[in-house]
Amino acid sequence: MEEDTVKLISAEGFEFVIDKKAAMVSQTIRNMFTSPGNFSETRLGEVTFPEISTPILEKICQYFYWHLQFASGKESEFHIEPEITLELMMAANYLHT
Amino acid sequence: MAMYIRVKRHKTTYFVTCDPTDTVLRIKQKLQSLIDEPANRQRLTLVSTDQILENSKTLAEQKVENDAIVALTLKTDDNGEFEDVCIARPEDFSSFS
């Protein structure tokens, strides 16, 4: 796996390979990858989230990229389906996103 | 970053950043370093239209837009044919029910 990507793994074992830069939008993930010590997360570039379901984790990854696009001046709305709002907010709170 | 696409195969999703003017071959070269399979063993299909993407054309020409889902299939070893599109759905792996 490339140095500048990370793999996020959902409760059901689905894998999302995203740019490290995108993952760093989350303060929690940033802390995992920048704290000193030889954590397996840092070494392998993989983080498992047993409490985050696949659709929510995918939405969060989409948000990371939307965030980067928005920061670079692109104006668009981020669409959230009403039925996932609560679960998404809990995950976002956990990830400090 | 102009846009990204979601490349899916089995339980894995690769978020690939790209430009509308990138050729499909360029995308396959980016994938090459992530999945360890050369570009000529990859086939990309736009999921919304079921259209196989051509190497020499750009993403814009083939109506691949930001956040599009693209299926990745690989050449099988035995007869050189491409495998069928297979994208796993989280419902099939639900850990709580």
N, CA and C atoms of all chains as a GROMACS GRO file, in nm:
protein
  582
    1MET      N    1   0.083  -0.120   0.000
    1MET     CA    2   0.000   0.000   0.000
    1MET      C    3   0.087   0.126   0.000
    2GLU      N    4   0.038   0.229  -0.063
    2GLU     CA    5   0.115   0.353  -0.073
    2GLU      C    6   0.124   0.424   0.061
    3GLU      N    7   0.231   0.499   0.075
    3GLU     CA    8   0.259   0.573   0.198
    3GLU      C    9   0.152   0.676   0.229
    4ASP      N   10   0.102   0.743   0.128
    4ASP     CA   11   0.016   0.858   0.153
    4ASP      C   12  -0.134   0.824   0.147
    5THR      N   13  -0.166   0.695   0.159
    5THR     CA   14  -0.307   0.659   0.172
    5THR      C   15  -0.327   0.585   0.304
    6VAL      N   16  -0.451   0.586   0.352
    6VAL     CA   17  -0.484   0.509   0.471
    6VAL      C   18  -0.609   0.426   0.441
    7LYS      N   19  -0.625   0.319   0.517
    7LYS     CA   20  -0.739   0.231   0.497
    7LYS      C   21  -0.828   0.237   0.621
    8LEU      N   22  -0.955   0.273   0.601
    8LEU     CA   23  -1.051   0.277   0.712
    8LEU      C   24  -1.145   0.157   0.695
    9ILE      N   25  -1.166   0.081   0.803
    9ILE     CA   26  -1.243  -0.042   0.793
    9ILE      C   27  -1.369  -0.032   0.879
   10SER      N   28  -1.483  -0.065   0.819
   10SER     CA   29  -1.612  -0.048   0.887
   10SER      C   30  -1.646  -0.169   0.972
   11ALA      N   31  -1.760  -0.159   1.043
   11ALA     CA   32  -1.808  -0.267   1.129
   11ALA      C   33  -1.823  -0.398   1.052
   12GLU      N   34  -1.868  -0.389   0.926
   12GLU     CA   35  -1.892  -0.512   0.848
   12GLU      C   36  -1.767  -0.555   0.772
   13GLY      N   37  -1.655  -0.487   0.796
   13GLY     CA   38  -1.530  -0.527   0.732
   13GLY      C   39  -1.510  -0.471   0.592
   14PHE      N   40  -1.587  -0.369   0.555
   14PHE     CA   41  -1.566  -0.302   0.426
   14PHE      C   42  -1.450  -0.204   0.440
   15GLU      N   43  -1.370  -0.197   0.334
   15GLU     CA   44  -1.249  -0.114   0.341
   15GLU      C   45  -1.260   0.009   0.252
   16PHE      N   46  -1.219   0.122   0.306
   16PHE     CA   47  -1.216   0.246   0.228
   16PHE      C   48  -1.073   0.298   0.226
   17VAL      N   49  -1.016   0.304   0.106
   17VAL     CA   50  -0.879   0.351   0.092
   17VAL      C   51  -0.885   0.497   0.048
   18ILE      N   52  -0.837   0.585   0.134
   18ILE     CA   53  -0.846   0.727   0.103
   18ILE      C   54  -0.710   0.794   0.124
   19ASP      N   55  -0.696   0.913   0.067
   19ASP     CA   56  -0.571   0.989   0.085
   19ASP      C   57  -0.556   1.025   0.232
   20LYS      N   58  -0.434   1.017   0.280
   20LYS     CA   59  -0.405   1.054   0.419
   20LYS      C   60  -0.452   1.196   0.446
   21LYS      N   61  -0.431   1.281   0.346
   21LYS     CA   62  -0.470   1.422   0.359
   21LYS      C   63  -0.620   1.435   0.388
   22ALA      N   64  -0.700   1.349   0.324
   22ALA     CA   65  -0.844   1.353   0.346
   22ALA      C   66  -0.879   1.302   0.486
   23ALA      N   67  -0.813   1.194   0.527
   23ALA     CA   68  -0.841   1.135   0.658
   23ALA      C   69  -0.807   1.232   0.771
   24MET      N   70  -0.708   1.316   0.746
   24MET     CA   71  -0.663   1.411   0.848
   24MET      C   72  -0.766   1.520   0.877
   25VAL      N   73  -0.872   1.525   0.799
   25VAL     CA   74  -0.982   1.618   0.830
   25VAL      C   75  -1.040   1.581   0.967
   26SER      N   76  -1.034   1.452   1.000
   26SER     CA   77  -1.080   1.406   1.131
   26SER      C   78  -0.969   1.424   1.234
   27GLN      N   79  -1.001   1.499   1.339
   27GLN     CA   80  -0.902   1.523   1.444
   27GLN      C   81  -0.863   1.391   1.513
   28THR      N   82  -0.961   1.302   1.529
   28THR     CA   83  -0.934   1.174   1.595
   28THR      C   84  -0.835   1.090   1.513
   29ILE      N   85  -0.857   1.084   1.382
   29ILE     CA   86  -0.767   1.006   1.297
   29ILE      C   87  -0.630   1.074   1.291
   30ARG      N   88  -0.633   1.207   1.285
   30ARG     CA   89  -0.506   1.280   1.284
   30ARG      C   90  -0.423   1.245   1.409
   31ASN      N   91  -0.490   1.242   1.524
   31ASN     CA   92  -0.419   1.209   1.648
   31ASN      C   93  -0.360   1.068   1.641
   32MET      N   94  -0.438   0.974   1.585
   32MET     CA   95  -0.390   0.836   1.577
   32MET      C   96  -0.261   0.829   1.496
   33PHE      N   97  -0.257   0.907   1.388
   33PHE     CA   98  -0.143   0.894   1.297
   33PHE      C   99  -0.026   0.985   1.334
   34THR      N  100  -0.050   1.081   1.422
   34THR     CA  101   0.060   1.171   1.452
   34THR      C  102   0.114   1.154   1.594
   35SER      N  103   0.048   1.068   1.674
   35SER     CA  104   0.099   1.053   1.810
   35SER      C  105   0.222   0.963   1.809
   36PRO      N  106   0.314   0.991   1.901
   36PRO     CA  107   0.437   0.912   1.906
   36PRO      C  108   0.407   0.770   1.953
   37GLY      N  109   0.497   0.680   1.925
   37GLY     CA  110   0.478   0.542   1.968
   37GLY      C  111   0.451   0.454   1.849
   38ASN      N  112   0.475   0.328   1.866
   38ASN     CA  113   0.466   0.234   1.755
   38ASN      C  114   0.330   0.165   1.755
   39PHE      N  115   0.226   0.240   1.720
   39PHE     CA  116   0.093   0.182   1.713
   39PHE      C  117   0.076   0.106   1.582
   40SER      N  118  -0.001  -0.002   1.588
   40SER     CA  119  -0.020  -0.079   1.465
   40SER      C  120  -0.093   0.005   1.361
   41GLU      N  121  -0.183   0.095   1.406
   41GLU     CA  122  -0.254   0.182   1.313
   41GLU      C  123  -0.156   0.265   1.230
   42THR      N  124  -0.057   0.323   1.300
   42THR     CA  125   0.040   0.408   1.232
   42THR      C  126   0.125   0.326   1.137
   43ARG      N  127   0.164   0.208   1.183
   43ARG     CA  128   0.256   0.125   1.106
   43ARG      C  129   0.189   0.074   0.979
   44LEU      N  130   0.068   0.025   0.991
   44LEU     CA  131   0.001  -0.036   0.877
   44LEU      C  132  -0.081   0.064   0.796
   45GLY      N  133  -0.108   0.179   0.856
   45GLY     CA  134  -0.194   0.275   0.786
   45GLY      C  135  -0.337   0.226   0.778
   46GLU      N  136  -0.379   0.149   0.878
   46GLU     CA  137  -0.514   0.093   0.879
   46GLU      C  138  -0.583   0.125   1.011
   47VAL      N  139  -0.709   0.165   1.005
   47VAL     CA  140  -0.785   0.186   1.128
   47VAL      C  141  -0.918   0.114   1.116
   48THR      N  142  -0.952   0.035   1.216
   48THR     CA  143  -1.081  -0.035   1.214
   48THR      C  144  -1.178   0.037   1.308
   49PHE      N  145  -1.299   0.060   1.259
   49PHE     CA  146  -1.403   0.124   1.340
   49PHE      C  147  -1.518   0.026   1.360
   50PRO      N  148  -1.510  -0.058   1.464
   50PRO     CA  149  -1.612  -0.162   1.483
   50PRO      C  150  -1.750  -0.104   1.511
   51GLU      N  151  -1.756   0.025   1.545
   51GLU     CA  152  -1.885   0.084   1.579
   51GLU      C  153  -1.944   0.169   1.467
   52ILE      N  154  -1.873   0.178   1.356
   52ILE     CA  155  -1.926   0.261   1.246
   52ILE      C  156  -1.966   0.169   1.130
   53SER      N  157  -2.093   0.178   1.091
   53SER     CA  158  -2.141   0.091   0.984
   53SER      C  159  -2.089   0.141   0.848
   54THR      N  160  -2.096   0.052   0.748
   54THR     CA  161  -2.038   0.082   0.618
   54THR      C  162  -2.095   0.208   0.551
   55PRO      N  163  -2.229   0.223   0.544
   55PRO     CA  164  -2.281   0.343   0.477
   55PRO      C  165  -2.239   0.473   0.546
   56ILE      N  166  -2.230   0.467   0.679
   56ILE     CA  167  -2.190   0.588   0.753
   56ILE      C  168  -2.043   0.619   0.728
   57LEU      N  169  -1.959   0.514   0.730
   57LEU     CA  170  -1.816   0.537   0.708
   57LEU      C  171  -1.791   0.591   0.566
   58GLU      N  172  -1.868   0.541   0.470
   58GLU     CA  173  -1.852   0.590   0.332
   58GLU      C  174  -1.892   0.737   0.325
   59LYS      N  175  -2.003   0.770   0.393
   59LYS     CA  176  -2.050   0.909   0.394
   59LYS      C  177  -1.944   1.000   0.455
   60ILE      N  178  -1.880   0.950   0.560
   60ILE     CA  179  -1.776   1.029   0.626
   60ILE      C  180  -1.658   1.051   0.531
   61CYS      N  181  -1.620   0.947   0.457
   61CYS     CA  182  -1.510   0.963   0.360
   61CYS      C  183  -1.549   1.065   0.254
   62GLN      N  184  -1.675   1.059   0.208
   62GLN     CA  185  -1.722   1.157   0.109
   62GLN      C  186  -1.714   1.297   0.168
   63TYR      N  187  -1.746   1.306   0.296
   63TYR     CA  188  -1.740   1.437   0.361
   63TYR      C  189  -1.596   1.489   0.365
   64PHE      N  190  -1.500   1.400   0.396
   64PHE     CA  191  -1.360   1.442   0.399
   64PHE      C  192  -1.322   1.508   0.266
   65TYR      N  193  -1.361   1.443   0.155
   65TYR     CA  194  -1.324   1.495   0.023
   65TYR      C  195  -1.401   1.623  -0.009
   66TRP      N  196  -1.527   1.626   0.031
   66TRP     CA  197  -1.606   1.748   0.010
   66TRP      C  198  -1.540   1.864   0.085
   67HIS      N  199  -1.496   1.835   0.206
   67HIS     CA  200  -1.430   1.936   0.289
   67HIS      C  201  -1.306   1.993   0.218
   68LEU      N  202  -1.226   1.904   0.159
   68LEU     CA  203  -1.106   1.950   0.088
   68LEU      C  204  -1.143   2.032  -0.035
   69GLN      N  205  -1.246   1.987  -0.107
   69GLN     CA  206  -1.290   2.061  -0.226
   69GLN      C  207  -1.344   2.198  -0.186
   70PHE      N  208  -1.419   2.200  -0.077
   70PHE     CA  209  -1.479   2.324  -0.032
   70PHE      C  210  -1.371   2.422   0.012
   71ALA      N  211  -1.268   2.366   0.081
   71ALA     CA  212  -1.158   2.450   0.128
   71ALA      C  213  -1.083   2.512   0.011
   72SER      N  214  -1.084   2.442  -0.103
   72SER     CA  215  -1.012   2.496  -0.219
   72SER      C  216  -1.106   2.580  -0.306
   73GLY      N  217  -1.217   2.622  -0.250
   73GLY     CA  218  -1.297   2.724  -0.317
   73GLY      C  219  -1.419   2.677  -0.394
   74LYS      N  220  -1.439   2.545  -0.398
   74LYS     CA  221  -1.553   2.497  -0.473
   74LYS      C  222  -1.679   2.509  -0.386
   75GLU      N  223  -1.785   2.560  -0.443
   75GLU     CA  224  -1.906   2.576  -0.363
   75GLU      C  225  -2.012   2.476  -0.405
   76SER      N  226  -2.044   2.386  -0.313
   76SER     CA  227  -2.152   2.291  -0.339
   76SER      C  228  -2.207   2.251  -0.204
   77GLU      N  229  -2.323   2.190  -0.206
   77GLU     CA  230  -2.381   2.146  -0.080
   77GLU      C  231  -2.345   2.002  -0.054
   78PHE      N  232  -2.336   1.966   0.074
   78PHE     CA  233  -2.311   1.827   0.109
   78PHE      C  234  -2.445   1.764   0.146
   79HIS      N  235  -2.486   1.668   0.066
   79HIS     CA  236  -2.618   1.610   0.085
   79HIS      C  237  -2.616   1.497   0.188
   80ILE      N  238  -2.706   1.504   0.285
   80ILE     CA  239  -2.719   1.398   0.385
   80ILE      C  240  -2.862   1.346   0.385
   81GLU      N  241  -2.878   1.216   0.366
   81GLU     CA  242  -3.010   1.156   0.368
   81GLU      C  243  -3.064   1.165   0.512
   82PRO      N  244  -3.189   1.210   0.529
   82PRO     CA  245  -3.243   1.228   0.665
   82PRO      C  246  -3.234   1.102   0.751
   83GLU      N  247  -3.251   0.984   0.691
   83GLU     CA  248  -3.256   0.862   0.772
   83GLU      C  249  -3.120   0.826   0.834
   84ILE      N  250  -3.011   0.880   0.783
   84ILE     CA  251  -2.882   0.845   0.843
   84ILE      C  252  -2.829   0.956   0.933
   85THR      N  253  -2.904   1.064   0.945
   85THR     CA  254  -2.852   1.183   1.014
   85THR      C  255  -2.801   1.153   1.155
   86LEU      N  256  -2.882   1.085   1.234
   86LEU     CA  257  -2.844   1.063   1.374
   86LEU      C  258  -2.716   0.981   1.386
   87GLU      N  259  -2.714   0.868   1.312
   87GLU     CA  260  -2.597   0.781   1.318
   87GLU      C  261  -2.472   0.855   1.270
   88LEU      N  262  -2.492   0.936   1.165
   88LEU     CA  263  -2.379   1.011   1.109
   88LEU      C  264  -2.326   1.114   1.209
   89MET      N  265  -2.417   1.177   1.280
   89MET     CA  266  -2.374   1.277   1.378
   89MET      C  267  -2.299   1.212   1.493
   90MET      N  268  -2.340   1.095   1.534
   90MET     CA  269  -2.270   1.027   1.643
   90MET      C  270  -2.129   0.989   1.598
   91ALA      N  271  -2.118   0.940   1.474
   91ALA     CA  272  -1.987   0.903   1.422
   91ALA      C  273  -1.899   1.026   1.406
   92ALA      N  274  -1.958   1.135   1.358
   92ALA     CA  275  -1.882   1.258   1.336
   92ALA      C  276  -1.832   1.313   1.469
   93ASN      N  277  -1.916   1.300   1.572
   93ASN     CA  278  -1.877   1.346   1.705
   93ASN      C  279  -1.757   1.266   1.755
   94TYR      N  280  -1.763   1.135   1.736
   94TYR     CA  281  -1.655   1.046   1.777
   94TYR      C  282  -1.525   1.079   1.703
   95LEU      N  283  -1.538   1.111   1.575
   95LEU     CA  284  -1.419   1.137   1.493
   95LEU      C  285  -1.372   1.282   1.499
   96HIS      N  286  -1.443   1.364   1.575
   96HIS     CA  287  -1.414   1.508   1.579
   96HIS      C  288  -1.405   1.564   1.438
   97THR      N  289  -1.510   1.541   1.363
   97THR     CA  290  -1.512   1.583   1.223
   97THR      C  291  -1.613   1.696   1.206
   98MET      N  292  -0.764   2.000  -0.553
   98MET     CA  293  -0.829   1.878  -0.598
   98MET      C  294  -0.960   1.910  -0.669
   99ALA      N  295  -0.968   1.872  -0.794
   99ALA     CA  296  -1.086   1.907  -0.873
   99ALA      C  297  -1.204   1.814  -0.842
  100MET      N  298  -1.177   1.685  -0.838
  100MET     CA  299  -1.286   1.590  -0.814
  100MET      C  300  -1.228   1.458  -0.764
  101TYR      N  301  -1.319   1.367  -0.728
  101TYR     CA  302  -1.274   1.233  -0.693
  101TYR      C  303  -1.377   1.135  -0.745
  102ILE      N  304  -1.334   1.011  -0.763
  102ILE     CA  305  -1.429   0.905  -0.798
  102ILE      C  306  -1.413   0.792  -0.695
  103ARG      N  307  -1.518   0.711  -0.683
  103ARG     CA  308  -1.511   0.598  -0.591
  103ARG      C  309  -1.500   0.470  -0.672
  104VAL      N  310  -1.384   0.406  -0.665
  104VAL     CA  311  -1.360   0.284  -0.741
  104VAL      C  312  -1.386   0.166  -0.649
  105LYS      N  313  -1.479   0.079  -0.689
  105LYS     CA  314  -1.521  -0.029  -0.599
  105LYS      C  315  -1.498  -0.166  -0.658
  106ARG      N  316  -1.452  -0.258  -0.573
  106ARG     CA  317  -1.443  -0.399  -0.609
  106ARG      C  318  -1.458  -0.479  -0.480
  107HIS      N  319  -1.544  -0.577  -0.482
  107HIS     CA  320  -1.572  -0.658  -0.363
  107HIS      C  321  -1.605  -0.567  -0.244
  108LYS      N  322  -1.529  -0.580  -0.133
  108LYS     CA  323  -1.562  -0.501  -0.014
  108LYS      C  324  -1.476  -0.377  -0.001
  109THR      N  325  -1.404  -0.344  -0.106
  109THR     CA  326  -1.310  -0.231  -0.096
  109THR      C  327  -1.352  -0.115  -0.186
  110THR      N  328  -1.338   0.006  -0.133
  110THR     CA  329  -1.361   0.127  -0.211
  110THR      C  330  -1.235   0.211  -0.209
  111TYR      N  331  -1.187   0.250  -0.327
  111TYR     CA  332  -1.072   0.340  -0.336
  111TYR      C  333  -1.122   0.477  -0.376
  112PHE      N  334  -1.094   0.578  -0.296
  112PHE     CA  335  -1.125   0.715  -0.334
  112PHE      C  336  -1.006   0.767  -0.415
  113VAL      N  337  -1.029   0.802  -0.540
  113VAL     CA  338  -0.920   0.845  -0.628
  113VAL      C  339  -0.943   0.990  -0.668
  114THR      N  340  -0.849   1.076  -0.635
  114THR     CA  341  -0.863   1.216  -0.678
  114THR      C  342  -0.816   1.230  -0.822
  115CYS      N  343  -0.884   1.314  -0.896
  115CYS     CA  344  -0.855   1.324  -1.039
  115CYS      C  345  -0.908   1.456  -1.096
  116ASP      N  346  -0.883   1.477  -1.222
  116ASP     CA  347  -0.935   1.593  -1.294
  116ASP      C  348  -1.027   1.544  -1.405
  117PRO      N  349  -1.127   1.626  -1.443
  117PRO     CA  350  -1.215   1.584  -1.552
  117PRO      C  351  -1.138   1.559  -1.682
  118THR      N  352  -1.020   1.622  -1.694
  118THR     CA  353  -0.941   1.607  -1.818
  118THR      C  354  -0.847   1.486  -1.813
  119ASP      N  355  -0.842   1.416  -1.700
  119ASP     CA  356  -0.759   1.294  -1.692
  119ASP      C  357  -0.816   1.186  -1.784
  120THR      N  358  -0.726   1.113  -1.850
  120THR     CA  359  -0.773   0.998  -1.928
  120THR      C  360  -0.797   0.881  -1.832
  121VAL      N  361  -0.874   0.785  -1.880
  121VAL     CA  362  -0.901   0.667  -1.798
  121VAL      C  363  -0.771   0.589  -1.773
  122LEU      N  364  -0.681   0.590  -1.871
  122LEU     CA  365  -0.552   0.523  -1.853
  122LEU      C  366  -0.477   0.583  -1.734
  123ARG      N  367  -0.484   0.714  -1.723
  123ARG     CA  368  -0.418   0.784  -1.611
  123ARG      C  369  -0.475   0.735  -1.476
  124ILE      N  370  -0.606   0.716  -1.470
  124ILE     CA  371  -0.669   0.666  -1.348
  124ILE      C  372  -0.619   0.524  -1.317
  125LYS      N  373  -0.609   0.443  -1.422
  125LYS     CA  374  -0.562   0.305  -1.401
  125LYS      C  375  -0.419   0.304  -1.351
  126GLN      N  376  -0.339   0.401  -1.400
  126GLN     CA  377  -0.201   0.409  -1.352
  126GLN      C  378  -0.197   0.448  -1.203
  127LYS      N  379  -0.290   0.535  -1.164
  127LYS     CA  380  -0.297   0.570  -1.022
  127LYS      C  381  -0.337   0.449  -0.939
  128LEU      N  382  -0.432   0.371  -0.991
  128LEU     CA  383  -0.479   0.253  -0.919
  128LEU      C  384  -0.370   0.148  -0.907
  129GLN      N  385  -0.286   0.143  -1.010
  129GLN     CA  386  -0.180   0.043  -1.017
  129GLN      C  387  -0.098   0.039  -0.888
  130SER      N  388  -0.066   0.157  -0.835
  130SER     CA  389   0.017   0.160  -0.716
  130SER      C  390  -0.062   0.120  -0.591
  131LEU      N  391  -0.194   0.132  -0.597
  131LEU     CA  392  -0.276   0.096  -0.481
  131LEU      C  393  -0.306  -0.053  -0.476
  132ILE      N  394  -0.328  -0.113  -0.590
  132ILE     CA  395  -0.377  -0.251  -0.590
  132ILE      C  396  -0.275  -0.352  -0.644
  133ASP      N  397  -0.160  -0.300  -0.692
  133ASP     CA  398  -0.057  -0.390  -0.737
  133ASP      C  399  -0.099  -0.473  -0.858
  134GLU      N  400  -0.180  -0.415  -0.944
  134GLU     CA  401  -0.218  -0.482  -1.068
  134GLU      C  402  -0.192  -0.383  -1.182
  135PRO      N  403  -0.123  -0.423  -1.288
  135PRO     CA  404  -0.092  -0.329  -1.396
  135PRO      C  405  -0.219  -0.278  -1.466
  136ALA      N  406  -0.208  -0.161  -1.527
  136ALA     CA  407  -0.323  -0.097  -1.590
  136ALA      C  408  -0.390  -0.189  -1.693
  137ASN      N  409  -0.312  -0.269  -1.765
  137ASN     CA  410  -0.372  -0.351  -1.871
  137ASN      C  411  -0.449  -0.472  -1.818
  138ARG      N  412  -0.444  -0.494  -1.687
  138ARG     CA  413  -0.527  -0.601  -1.629
  138ARG      C  414  -0.650  -0.545  -1.560
  139GLN      N  415  -0.668  -0.412  -1.570
  139GLN     CA  416  -0.783  -0.348  -1.505
  139GLN      C  417  -0.889  -0.310  -1.608
  140ARG      N  418  -1.014  -0.319  -1.568
  140ARG     CA  419  -1.122  -0.263  -1.648
  140ARG      C  420  -1.210  -0.181  -1.554
  141LEU      N  421  -1.248  -0.062  -1.601
  141LEU     CA  422  -1.332   0.026  -1.520
  141LEU      C  423  -1.467   0.044  -1.589
  142THR      N  424  -1.574   0.031  -1.511
  142THR     CA  425  -1.709   0.043  -1.564
  142THR      C  426  -1.785   0.148  -1.483
  143LEU      N  427  -1.845   0.244  -1.550
  143LEU     CA  428  -1.926   0.343  -1.480
  143LEU      C  429  -2.056   0.275  -1.435
  144VAL      N  430  -2.079   0.269  -1.305
  144VAL     CA  431  -2.188   0.187  -1.252
  144VAL      C  432  -2.325   0.241  -1.293
  145SER      N  433  -2.342   0.374  -1.294
  145SER     CA  434  -2.475   0.431  -1.322
  145SER      C  435  -2.525   0.397  -1.462
  146THR      N  436  -2.433   0.381  -1.557
  146THR     CA  437  -2.475   0.354  -1.695
  146THR      C  438  -2.429   0.218  -1.746
  147ASP      N  439  -2.348   0.147  -1.665
  147ASP     CA  440  -2.295   0.017  -1.706
  147ASP      C  441  -2.200   0.026  -1.825
  148GLN      N  442  -2.142   0.144  -1.844
  148GLN     CA  443  -2.059   0.166  -1.962
  148GLN      C  444  -1.912   0.137  -1.928
  149ILE      N  445  -1.846   0.059  -2.014
  149ILE     CA  446  -1.703   0.031  -1.993
  149ILE      C  447  -1.623   0.152  -2.039
  150LEU      N  448  -1.534   0.200  -1.953
  150LEU     CA  449  -1.461   0.323  -1.983
  150LEU      C  450  -1.339   0.294  -2.071
  151GLU      N  451  -1.321   0.381  -2.171
  151GLU     CA  452  -1.211   0.362  -2.266
  151GLU      C  453  -1.087   0.436  -2.220
  152ASN      N  454  -0.973   0.367  -2.231
  152ASN     CA  455  -0.844   0.421  -2.186
  152ASN      C  456  -0.810   0.558  -2.242
  153SER      N  457  -0.833   0.575  -2.373
  153SER     CA  458  -0.781   0.695  -2.440
  153SER      C  459  -0.869   0.817  -2.418
  154LYS      N  460  -0.992   0.795  -2.371
  154LYS     CA  461  -1.082   0.908  -2.352
  154LYS      C  462  -1.070   0.966  -2.211
  155THR      N  463  -1.110   1.092  -2.197
  155THR     CA  464  -1.104   1.155  -2.065
  155THR      C  465  -1.230   1.120  -1.985
  156LEU      N  466  -1.223   1.149  -1.856
  156LEU     CA  467  -1.338   1.125  -1.769
  156LEU      C  468  -1.457   1.211  -1.814
  157ALA      N  469  -1.430   1.338  -1.844
  157ALA     CA  470  -1.539   1.428  -1.884
  157ALA      C  471  -1.608   1.377  -2.010
  158GLU      N  472  -1.529   1.329  -2.107
  158GLU     CA  473  -1.587   1.279  -2.233
  158GLU      C  474  -1.681   1.161  -2.210
  159GLN      N  475  -1.655   1.087  -2.101
  159GLN     CA  476  -1.737   0.969  -2.077
  159GLN      C  477  -1.836   0.991  -1.962
  160LYS      N  478  -1.855   1.119  -1.932
  160LYS     CA  479  -1.955   1.162  -1.833
  160LYS      C  480  -1.932   1.102  -1.694
  161VAL      N  481  -1.805   1.091  -1.658
  161VAL     CA  482  -1.772   1.048  -1.522
  161VAL      C  483  -1.758   1.175  -1.438
  162GLU      N  484  -1.848   1.194  -1.344
  162GLU     CA  485  -1.850   1.317  -1.266
  162GLU      C  486  -1.796   1.297  -1.125
  163ASN      N  487  -1.784   1.409  -1.055
  163ASN     CA  488  -1.740   1.405  -0.916
  163ASN      C  489  -1.825   1.306  -0.835
  164ASP      N  490  -1.761   1.227  -0.750
  164ASP     CA  491  -1.830   1.132  -0.662
  164ASP      C  492  -1.890   1.011  -0.736
  165ALA      N  493  -1.860   0.997  -0.864
  165ALA     CA  494  -1.914   0.884  -0.940
  165ALA      C  495  -1.862   0.752  -0.884
  166ILE      N  496  -1.944   0.647  -0.898
  166ILE     CA  497  -1.902   0.512  -0.856
  166ILE      C  498  -1.859   0.435  -0.981
  167VAL      N  499  -1.737   0.384  -0.976
  167VAL     CA  500  -1.682   0.310  -1.089
  167VAL      C  501  -1.643   0.171  -1.040
  168ALA      N  502  -1.686   0.069  -1.114
  168ALA     CA  503  -1.653  -0.068  -1.073
  168ALA      C  504  -1.519  -0.107  -1.134
  169LEU      N  505  -1.436  -0.170  -1.052
  169LEU     CA  506  -1.308  -0.223  -1.100
  169LEU      C  507  -1.321  -0.374  -1.119
  170THR      N  508  -1.280  -0.421  -1.236
  170THR     CA  509  -1.270  -0.566  -1.255
  170THR      C  510  -1.130  -0.597  -1.306
  171LEU      N  511  -1.085  -0.718  -1.281
  171LEU     CA  512  -0.949  -0.757  -1.318
  171LEU      C  513  -0.953  -0.875  -1.413
  172LYS      N  514  -0.847  -0.887  -1.491
  172LYS     CA  515  -0.835  -1.002  -1.580
  172LYS      C  516  -0.815  -1.128  -1.497
  173THR      N  517  -0.885  -1.231  -1.532
  173THR     CA  518  -0.863  -1.357  -1.460
  173THR      C  519  -0.739  -1.425  -1.517
  174ASP      N  520  -0.676  -1.505  -1.435
  174ASP     CA  521  -0.549  -1.563  -1.476
  174ASP      C  522  -0.565  -1.672  -1.582
  175ASP      N  523  -0.671  -1.749  -1.571
  175ASP     CA  524  -0.681  -1.867  -1.657
  175ASP      C  525  -0.705  -1.838  -1.805
  176ASN      N  526  -0.807  -1.755  -1.838
  176ASN     CA  527  -0.835  -1.739  -1.981
  176ASN      C  528  -0.822  -1.596  -2.034
  177GLY      N  529  -0.774  -1.505  -1.949
  177GLY     CA  530  -0.753  -1.368  -1.997
  177GLY      C  531  -0.879  -1.287  -2.012
  178GLU      N  532  -0.992  -1.344  -1.970
  178GLU     CA  533  -1.118  -1.269  -1.972
  178GLU      C  534  -1.125  -1.184  -1.845
  179PHE      N  535  -1.214  -1.083  -1.848
  179PHE     CA  536  -1.233  -1.006  -1.726
  179PHE      C  537  -1.340  -1.070  -1.640
  180GLU      N  538  -1.320  -1.060  -1.508
  180GLU     CA  539  -1.420  -1.113  -1.415
  180GLU      C  540  -1.547  -1.028  -1.424
  181ASP      N  541  -1.656  -1.080  -1.368
  181ASP     CA  542  -1.780  -1.002  -1.364
  181ASP      C  543  -1.769  -0.895  -1.257
  182VAL      N  544  -1.848  -0.787  -1.277
  182VAL     CA  545  -1.850  -0.682  -1.176
  182VAL      C  546  -1.904  -0.740  -1.046
  183CYS      N  547  -1.833  -0.717  -0.937
  183CYS     CA  548  -1.877  -0.766  -0.807
  183CYS      C  549  -1.851  -0.661  -0.702
  184ILE      N  550  -1.956  -0.597  -0.655
  184ILE     CA  551  -1.945  -0.501  -0.546
  184ILE      C  552  -2.032  -0.551  -0.432
  185ALA      N  553  -1.967  -0.578  -0.318
  185ALA     CA  554  -2.042  -0.633  -0.205
  185ALA      C  555  -2.129  -0.525  -0.142
  186ARG      N  556  -2.242  -0.567  -0.089
  186ARG     CA  557  -2.331  -0.472  -0.021
  186ARG      C  558  -2.326  -0.497   0.129
  187PRO      N  559  -2.326  -0.390   0.208
  187PRO     CA  560  -2.314  -0.408   0.353
  187PRO      C  561  -2.427  -0.490   0.414
  188GLU      N  562  -2.547  -0.487   0.353
  188GLU     CA  563  -2.660  -0.562   0.409
  188GLU      C  564  -2.627  -0.710   0.422
  189ASP      N  565  -2.541  -0.758   0.329
  189ASP     CA  566  -2.511  -0.901   0.328
  189ASP      C  567  -2.414  -0.941   0.440
  190PHE      N  568  -2.358  -0.840   0.505
  190PHE     CA  569  -2.257  -0.870   0.607
  190PHE      C  570  -2.297  -0.813   0.742
  191SER      N  571  -2.423  -0.779   0.755
  191SER     CA  572  -2.467  -0.706   0.874
  191SER      C  573  -2.425  -0.776   1.002
  192SER      N  574  -2.365  -0.699   1.092
  192SER     CA  575  -2.315  -0.760   1.214
  192SER      C  576  -2.418  -0.756   1.326
  193PHE      N  577  -2.517  -0.667   1.312
  193PHE     CA  578  -2.625  -0.668   1.411
  193PHE      C  579  -2.757  -0.682   1.337
  194SER      N  580  -2.846  -0.764   1.388
  194SER     CA  581  -2.977  -0.772   1.324
  194SER      C  582  -3.077  -0.827   1.424
   0.00000   0.00000   0.00000
